[in-house]
Each structure stands twice: as C-alpha cells, then as structure tokens.
C-alpha cells in the first residue's frame, strides 16, 4: 500500500496536498495535509508508517479523515476539492453498521471517495463507499496496486 501512495504522490507532485490516515481496529492520522512541503520528505514519511494489525474498522478511517484531515487548521483548503483514496483489503468487521453512514456523511460534506479494493472485486461495501462506480477500482493482490495509480491520478486531475 505504501508503494501505491508513493506512486500517486509522484503522479500528482506539486499539484496537490497529501495526507495519510490508517485504520485497522483504530484509526490514526499519520500525515496531515500540507505537513510536508518537500516531496522527498513526504515520501520518506510515508515509508516510515508502521503497519498496525487488527480488525477492519473502515468507518473509523472515514470518520477521522472527515473530522480531522480536511479541516483548515490541518492544511485543508476551501478552494481545493477534497479526495479520499480509501484502500482496503477487507470488508468492515468492526463498526460495520457505520461504514456506509460515514461515507454518506463524507459525500455530503463534499469529500469525493475513491475506493480501491484489494481482493474484493464484487464487494457491495466498497461500491457503496465510493458513491460512483467510476470511483471504484479493484485488484486481486497488493502487488497489482500499481495498475490503478494512473487511473486514480487521472480521476483526481479531472476533478480539479
């Protein structure tokens, strides 16, 4: 997943601010928008993110992005569109009843969600999270994430 994030940063270098939040049992903002002005420092910070094993609490991941990531005091800009690229390799198994609700709230707040499912091709939850079938991407394995870097980046560029 970190290689995917790194590749998207490369594709959109100088055009976007990036933040990273992780979720498993709990969610955490790892990098706030605009925290790094230097692309190399941002990419180094991405590769220093540690994997946290646990359950799949997608609702908490979306919620923390909604409540913290796009706020002005954390680098959000009212003049820029807000995109959440959600990568998941599992259907929610913690707070699963809140996942679609959090995605709906994000959409209502103007956050466009691009969902990338790994090993979840026909997953209802991933499709419902994105609110748009053109914002859903699927790969069978982690090493195939490179296949969706270009289409995800183009989707973001087209929205600006």
LOROVEX-33868 format. One record per residue (C-alpha): residue number from 1; z, x, y. Coordinates in Angstrom, 1 decimal. Example, Ala and Ser with C-alpha at 12.3 -4.5 7.8 and 13.67 -1.06 7.14 Angstrom:
<gulums>
[1, [7.8, 12.3, -4.5]]
[2, [7.1, 13.7, -1.1]]
</gulums>
This chain:
<gulums>
[1, [0.0, 0.0, 0.0]]
[2, [0.8, 2.8, 2.4]]
[3, [-2.7, 4.3, 2.0]]
[4, [-4.1, 0.9, 2.9]]
[5, [-2.0, 0.7, 6.1]]
[6, [-3.1, 4.3, 6.9]]
[7, [-6.8, 3.4, 6.4]]
[8, [-6.5, 0.3, 8.6]]
[9, [-4.9, 2.4, 11.3]]
[10, [-7.8, 4.8, 11.1]]
[11, [-10.3, 2.0, 11.4]]
[12, [-8.7, 0.5, 14.5]]
[13, [-7.5, 3.7, 16.1]]
[14, [-7.0, 3.4, 19.8]]
[15, [-7.8, -0.3, 19.8]]
[16, [-4.6, -1.9, 18.5]]
[17, [-0.8, -1.5, 18.3]]
[18, [0.6, -1.4, 14.9]]
[19, [4.0, -2.4, 13.4]]
[20, [5.1, -2.4, 9.8]]
[21, [7.7, -4.6, 8.2]]
[22, [8.6, -4.5, 4.5]]
[23, [10.0, -7.2, 2.2]]
[24, [11.5, -7.4, -1.2]]
[25, [14.8, -9.1, -1.6]]
[26, [15.4, -8.5, 2.1]]
[27, [13.0, -7.8, 5.0]]
[28, [13.1, -5.0, 7.4]]
[29, [11.0, -3.9, 10.4]]
[30, [10.1, -0.3, 9.7]]
[31, [7.9, 0.4, 12.8]]
[32, [7.8, -1.7, 15.9]]
[33, [4.5, -2.4, 17.8]]
[34, [3.9, 0.5, 20.3]]
[35, [6.7, 2.6, 18.9]]
[36, [4.2, 5.4, 18.3]]
[37, [1.6, 6.2, 20.9]]
[38, [0.3, 9.1, 18.8]]
[39, [-1.8, 8.0, 15.8]]
[40, [-0.8, 11.0, 13.7]]
[41, [2.9, 10.3, 14.3]]
[42, [2.4, 6.7, 13.4]]
[43, [0.6, 7.6, 10.2]]
[44, [3.3, 10.1, 9.3]]
[45, [6.0, 7.4, 9.9]]
[46, [4.0, 5.0, 7.6]]
[47, [4.0, 7.5, 4.8]]
[48, [7.8, 8.0, 5.2]]
[49, [8.5, 4.4, 4.5]]
[50, [10.5, 4.1, 1.3]]
[51, [9.9, 1.6, -1.4]]
[52, [12.7, -0.9, -1.9]]
[53, [12.7, -2.6, -5.3]]
[54, [13.8, -6.2, -5.6]]
[55, [12.6, -9.7, -5.6]]
[56, [9.7, -11.2, -3.7]]
[57, [11.1, -12.8, -0.5]]
[58, [7.8, -13.4, 1.4]]
[59, [9.5, -16.0, 3.6]]
[60, [11.9, -13.3, 5.0]]
[61, [9.0, -11.0, 5.6]]
[62, [7.0, -13.5, 7.6]]
[63, [10.2, -14.6, 9.4]]
[64, [11.2, -11.1, 10.5]]
[65, [7.7, -10.5, 11.9]]
[66, [7.7, -13.8, 13.7]]
[67, [11.2, -13.3, 15.2]]
[68, [11.0, -9.6, 16.0]]
[69, [7.7, -7.9, 15.7]]
[70, [5.6, -9.7, 18.4]]
[71, [8.3, -10.0, 21.0]]
[72, [7.6, -8.3, 24.3]]
[73, [10.8, -6.2, 24.1]]
[74, [9.5, -4.8, 20.8]]
[75, [6.0, -4.0, 22.1]]
[76, [4.3, -7.4, 21.8]]
[77, [1.7, -8.2, 24.4]]
[78, [1.0, -11.8, 25.5]]
[79, [-2.6, -10.7, 26.3]]
[80, [-3.3, -9.4, 22.8]]
[81, [-3.9, -11.5, 19.7]]
[82, [-1.2, -11.2, 17.0]]
[83, [-2.3, -10.5, 13.5]]
[84, [-0.1, -10.2, 10.4]]
[85, [-1.6, -8.5, 7.4]]
[86, [0.5, -9.6, 4.5]]
[87, [0.2, -7.5, 1.4]]
[88, [1.8, -8.9, -1.8]]
[89, [1.7, -8.3, -5.5]]
[90, [3.9, -11.2, -6.4]]
[91, [4.5, -14.9, -5.9]]
[92, [7.7, -15.6, -3.9]]
[93, [10.7, -15.8, -6.2]]
[94, [13.4, -15.8, -3.6]]
[95, [13.4, -18.5, -0.8]]
[96, [10.1, -19.6, -2.2]]
[97, [10.5, -23.0, -0.6]]
[98, [10.5, -21.4, 2.8]]
[99, [7.4, -19.3, 2.4]]
[100, [4.8, -21.8, 3.5]]
[101, [7.1, -23.1, 6.2]]
[102, [7.4, -19.6, 7.7]]
[103, [3.6, -19.2, 7.5]]
[104, [3.1, -22.5, 9.2]]
[105, [5.6, -21.5, 12.0]]
[106, [3.8, -18.2, 12.5]]
[107, [0.4, -20.0, 12.8]]
[108, [1.9, -22.5, 15.3]]
[109, [3.2, -19.5, 17.3]]
[110, [-0.4, -18.1, 17.4]]
[111, [0.0, -15.4, 14.7]]
[112, [-3.0, -15.1, 12.5]]
[113, [-2.1, -14.2, 9.0]]
[114, [-4.5, -12.2, 6.8]]
[115, [-3.2, -12.3, 3.2]]
[116, [-4.1, -9.7, 0.7]]
[117, [-3.0, -10.5, -2.9]]
[118, [-2.9, -7.7, -5.5]]
[119, [-3.3, -9.1, -9.0]]
[120, [-3.1, -12.7, -7.6]]
[121, [-6.7, -13.8, -7.3]]
[122, [-6.2, -17.6, -7.6]]
[123, [-2.8, -17.8, -6.1]]
[124, [-2.0, -21.1, -4.2]]
[125, [0.7, -19.4, -2.1]]
[126, [-1.5, -16.6, -0.8]]
[127, [-4.2, -19.0, 0.2]]
[128, [-1.7, -21.3, 1.9]]
[129, [-0.1, -18.5, 3.8]]
[130, [-3.4, -17.5, 5.4]]
[131, [-4.4, -21.0, 6.6]]
[132, [-8.0, -19.9, 6.4]]
[133, [-10.0, -19.0, 3.3]]
[134, [-11.8, -16.3, 5.2]]
[135, [-8.4, -14.6, 5.8]]
[136, [-7.6, -14.2, 2.1]]
[137, [-8.5, -11.1, 0.2]]
[138, [-7.8, -10.2, -3.4]]
[139, [-7.9, -7.1, -5.5]]
[140, [-6.8, -6.6, -9.1]]
[141, [-4.9, -3.4, -8.6]]
[142, [-3.3, -1.3, -5.9]]
[143, [-6.0, 1.4, -6.1]]
[144, [-8.6, -1.2, -5.1]]
[145, [-7.0, -1.9, -1.7]]
[146, [-9.5, 0.5, -0.2]]
[147, [-12.2, -2.1, -0.9]]
[148, [-10.7, -4.5, 1.7]]
[149, [-9.9, -2.1, 4.5]]
[150, [-13.3, -2.6, 6.1]]
[151, [-13.4, -6.5, 5.9]]
[152, [-9.8, -6.8, 7.1]]
[153, [-10.5, -4.4, 10.1]]
[154, [-13.7, -6.3, 11.0]]
[155, [-11.9, -9.6, 10.9]]
[156, [-9.3, -8.2, 13.4]]
[157, [-12.0, -6.7, 15.6]]
[158, [-13.9, -10.0, 15.6]]
[159, [-10.8, -11.9, 16.8]]
[160, [-10.4, -9.8, 20.0]]
</gulums>
